[in-house]
């Protein structure tokens, strides 16, 4: 397994865990971190679920505009454009195209591109101390990391507008009430909840789960007929899998299916 400077990674029981590891900077994300996460996602070695969290008291406080030294500094609009198109946007697209489920355990502030990363999962679980912040307006910038597309689809135009144009914190419990995240839990229960869900998903019919997440993403921008056709095509692929055969046999035998991810 590759060694990384800005993240810690571990794969256990078919769950690949990525921990953002710059706690002294509240896990602010330089381009290097986005690239390292992307590299790990390219080399999952059979993992059947991805879990992303942050080290210390934050999930991710946003893009690191300074990096580790002056040579990495992102200055001005052109520098930001370069970082987004070369590092951050490729990571977000890679997450969207994964064929396995993604969970984020949001253990503190999730701001800027960190908010986008937290909400790019299939299941975002927030600690009560967590909050979600689109802080761009406060520094004269615009949301990025896919936030403009993502927020309106998650919570509707009015609430997305509130987050983006007012730049105020959305606490974990409010985020759950809005439907911005899957659930909000006590801080000390966060990782247990996330790991239990990851284990459950990793034990599911992996091919079918992957098709489901892709069909959901496509359905947000397609018409009804296209969604129906996408489901039929997905059913054709999933129906030929070993997991589908196991599911049918288990149903007839009145036992719990033992899915292998094939």
C-alpha positions as CSV (number, residue, x, y, z in Angstrom):
1,X,0.0,0.0,0.0
2,X,1.3,3.5,-0.9
3,X,2.5,5.8,1.8
4,X,0.8,9.2,1.9
5,X,1.8,12.5,3.6
6,X,-1.6,14.1,4.2
7,X,-3.9,11.1,4.8
8,X,-3.9,7.8,6.7
9,X,-5.5,4.8,5.0
10,X,-6.5,1.4,6.1
11,X,-8.4,-1.5,4.6
12,X,-10.1,-4.0,6.9
13,X,-13.1,-6.3,6.5
14,X,-13.6,-5.0,3.0
15,X,-13.9,-1.4,4.2
16,X,-11.3,1.2,3.0
17,X,-11.0,4.0,5.5
18,X,-9.4,7.3,4.6
19,X,-8.5,9.7,7.5
20,X,-7.6,13.3,6.6
21,X,-4.5,13.8,8.6
22,X,-3.5,17.4,9.0
23,X,-5.1,18.0,12.4
24,X,-2.9,21.0,13.2
25,X,-4.6,22.7,10.2
26,X,-8.0,21.4,11.0
27,X,-7.4,19.0,8.0
28,X,-7.4,21.9,5.5
29,X,-7.0,20.3,2.1
30,X,-4.1,21.3,-0.1
31,X,-4.1,20.1,-3.7
32,X,-1.7,17.3,-2.6
33,X,-4.4,15.9,-0.2
34,X,-7.0,15.8,-3.0
35,X,-4.5,14.0,-5.2
36,X,-3.6,11.5,-2.5
37,X,-7.2,10.6,-1.8
38,X,-7.7,10.2,-5.5
39,X,-4.7,7.9,-5.8
40,X,-6.0,5.7,-3.0
41,X,-9.4,5.5,-4.7
42,X,-7.7,4.2,-7.8
43,X,-6.1,1.4,-5.7
44,X,-8.8,0.0,-3.5
45,X,-7.8,-3.6,-4.0
46,X,-11.2,-5.1,-3.7
47,X,-12.7,-2.9,-0.9
48,X,-16.4,-2.9,-1.0
49,X,-17.1,0.4,0.9
50,X,-15.2,3.6,1.5
51,X,-15.3,5.5,4.8
52,X,-13.8,9.0,5.0
53,X,-13.3,11.0,8.2
54,X,-10.9,13.5,9.8
55,X,-8.2,13.3,12.4
56,X,-8.6,15.4,15.5
57,X,-11.4,17.9,16.0
58,X,-12.3,18.7,12.4
59,X,-13.4,16.9,9.3
60,X,-12.0,19.4,6.8
61,X,-11.8,23.2,7.2
62,X,-11.6,23.8,3.4
63,X,-8.9,24.2,0.8
64,X,-5.5,25.1,2.2
65,X,-4.6,28.3,0.3
66,X,-1.0,28.2,1.5
67,X,-0.1,24.6,1.2
68,X,3.0,23.4,3.0
69,X,5.3,26.0,1.6
70,X,5.2,29.2,-0.5
71,X,5.8,27.2,-3.7
72,X,2.4,25.6,-3.3
73,X,0.5,28.8,-2.6
74,X,-2.7,29.3,-4.5
75,X,-2.8,33.0,-5.3
76,X,-5.5,34.8,-7.2
77,X,-8.3,33.5,-9.4
78,X,-6.0,31.8,-11.9
79,X,-4.3,29.8,-9.1
80,X,-7.6,28.7,-7.7
81,X,-8.9,27.7,-11.1
82,X,-5.8,25.6,-11.7
83,X,-6.1,23.9,-8.3
84,X,-9.8,23.1,-8.9
85,X,-9.4,21.8,-12.4
86,X,-6.2,19.8,-11.7
87,X,-6.8,18.5,-8.2
88,X,-10.1,19.1,-6.4
89,X,-12.6,18.6,-9.3
90,X,-11.0,15.3,-10.4
91,X,-11.3,13.9,-6.9
92,X,-15.0,14.8,-6.7
93,X,-15.7,13.2,-10.1
94,X,-13.8,10.1,-9.0
95,X,-15.9,9.8,-5.9
96,X,-19.1,10.2,-8.0
97,X,-18.0,7.5,-10.4
98,X,-17.0,4.9,-7.7
99,X,-18.9,1.6,-8.0
100,X,-18.9,1.0,-4.3
101,X,-20.7,3.0,-1.5
102,X,-19.1,6.0,0.2
103,X,-19.7,7.1,3.8
104,X,-18.4,10.2,5.5
105,X,-18.1,10.5,9.3
106,X,-18.1,14.3,9.9
107,X,-16.4,14.8,13.2
108,X,-16.3,18.6,13.3
109,X,-16.2,21.6,10.9
110,X,-16.8,20.8,7.2
111,X,-16.2,24.0,5.4
112,X,-15.6,25.0,1.8
113,X,-14.4,22.1,-0.3
114,X,-14.5,20.1,3.0
115,X,-18.2,20.6,3.0
116,X,-18.4,19.4,-0.5
117,X,-16.3,16.3,0.3
118,X,-18.5,15.5,3.3
119,X,-21.7,15.7,1.3
120,X,-20.4,13.8,-1.7
121,X,-21.0,10.5,0.1
122,X,-24.0,8.2,-0.1
123,X,-24.3,8.5,3.7
124,X,-23.0,11.5,5.6
125,X,-23.1,10.9,9.3
126,X,-22.5,14.1,11.4
127,X,-21.4,14.4,15.1
128,X,-23.4,16.8,17.1
129,X,-20.3,19.0,17.2
130,X,-20.1,19.1,13.5
131,X,-21.2,21.9,11.2
132,X,-21.4,22.6,7.5
133,X,-20.3,25.9,6.1
134,X,-20.2,27.5,2.7
135,X,-17.8,30.3,3.8
136,X,-16.9,31.6,0.3
137,X,-19.2,34.7,0.4
138,X,-17.3,35.8,3.5
139,X,-14.1,36.2,1.5
140,X,-15.5,37.3,-1.8
141,X,-15.4,33.9,-3.5
142,X,-18.0,31.4,-4.9
143,X,-18.7,27.9,-3.8
144,X,-16.8,25.1,-5.4
145,X,-16.2,21.4,-5.2
146,X,-19.6,20.8,-6.8
147,X,-21.5,22.6,-4.0
148,X,-23.6,24.6,-6.5
149,X,-24.9,21.4,-8.1
150,X,-25.0,19.4,-4.9
151,X,-26.7,21.6,-2.3
152,X,-29.8,22.5,-4.4
153,X,-30.4,18.8,-5.0
154,X,-29.9,17.8,-1.4
155,X,-32.0,20.6,0.3
156,X,-33.7,22.6,-2.4
157,X,-33.0,26.1,-3.9
158,X,-34.1,28.1,-0.9
159,X,-31.8,26.4,1.7
160,X,-29.0,26.1,-0.8
161,X,-29.3,29.9,-1.4
162,X,-29.2,30.4,2.4
163,X,-26.0,28.4,2.8
164,X,-24.2,30.0,-0.1
165,X,-25.3,33.6,0.0
166,X,-25.3,34.1,3.8
167,X,-22.3,31.9,4.7
168,X,-23.6,30.8,8.1
169,X,-22.8,27.5,9.9
170,X,-25.4,24.7,9.7
171,X,-25.0,22.6,12.8
172,X,-25.1,18.8,12.6
173,X,-28.6,18.5,14.1
174,X,-30.0,21.2,11.8
175,X,-28.3,19.5,8.8
176,X,-30.1,16.2,9.7
177,X,-33.4,18.0,10.1
178,X,-32.9,19.5,6.6
179,X,-32.0,16.2,5.0
180,X,-28.5,17.5,4.2
181,X,-27.0,14.5,6.0
182,X,-28.2,10.9,6.7
183,X,-28.2,11.3,10.5
184,X,-26.6,13.2,13.4
185,X,-25.3,11.3,16.4
186,X,-23.5,12.0,19.7
187,X,-19.8,12.7,19.2
188,X,-18.6,9.5,21.0
189,X,-21.0,7.4,18.9
190,X,-19.9,8.7,15.5
191,X,-17.2,6.2,14.4
192,X,-19.1,3.3,15.8
193,X,-22.2,4.2,13.8
194,X,-20.1,4.9,10.6
195,X,-18.1,1.7,10.9
196,X,-21.2,-0.4,11.5
197,X,-22.9,1.0,8.4
198,X,-19.7,0.6,6.4
199,X,-19.5,-3.1,7.4
200,X,-23.2,-3.6,6.5
201,X,-22.7,-2.0,3.1
202,X,-19.5,-3.9,2.5
203,X,-21.4,-7.1,3.1
204,X,-24.1,-6.2,0.6
205,X,-24.5,-7.0,-3.1
206,X,-21.7,-4.8,-4.3
207,X,-22.5,-4.8,-8.0
208,X,-26.2,-3.9,-7.3
209,X,-25.2,-1.1,-4.9
210,X,-22.8,0.4,-7.4
211,X,-25.5,0.4,-10.1
212,X,-27.9,2.0,-7.7
213,X,-25.6,4.9,-6.8
214,X,-24.9,5.5,-10.5
215,X,-28.6,5.4,-11.4
216,X,-29.5,7.8,-8.6
217,X,-26.8,10.3,-9.9
218,X,-28.0,10.0,-13.5
219,X,-31.7,10.3,-12.5
220,X,-31.1,13.8,-11.1
221,X,-30.4,15.1,-14.6
222,X,-32.5,12.7,-16.8
223,X,-36.1,12.4,-17.8
224,X,-38.4,9.6,-16.6
225,X,-38.0,7.4,-19.7
226,X,-34.2,7.6,-19.4
227,X,-34.4,6.6,-15.8
228,X,-36.6,3.6,-16.6
229,X,-34.2,2.5,-19.3
230,X,-31.2,3.0,-16.9
231,X,-32.9,0.8,-14.4
232,X,-33.6,-1.9,-16.9
233,X,-30.0,-1.9,-18.1
234,X,-28.8,-2.0,-14.5
235,X,-31.1,-4.9,-13.7
236,X,-29.7,-6.8,-16.7
237,X,-26.1,-6.4,-15.3
238,X,-27.0,-7.1,-11.7
239,X,-29.2,-10.0,-12.6
240,X,-26.3,-11.9,-14.0
241,X,-24.1,-11.5,-10.9
242,X,-23.2,-14.2,-8.4
243,X,-24.8,-12.1,-5.7
244,X,-28.2,-12.0,-7.4
245,X,-28.1,-15.8,-7.8
246,X,-27.2,-16.1,-4.1
247,X,-30.0,-13.7,-3.2
248,X,-32.6,-15.8,-5.1
249,X,-31.4,-19.1,-3.6
250,X,-31.3,-17.6,-0.1
251,X,-34.8,-16.3,-0.5
252,X,-36.1,-19.7,-1.6
253,X,-34.2,-21.3,1.3
254,X,-35.5,-18.7,3.8
255,X,-32.1,-17.8,5.0
256,X,-29.9,-14.6,5.0
257,X,-28.0,-14.1,1.8
258,X,-24.2,-14.2,1.9
259,X,-23.1,-11.7,-0.7
260,X,-19.5,-11.9,-2.0
261,X,-19.4,-8.7,-4.0
262,X,-19.3,-10.6,-7.3
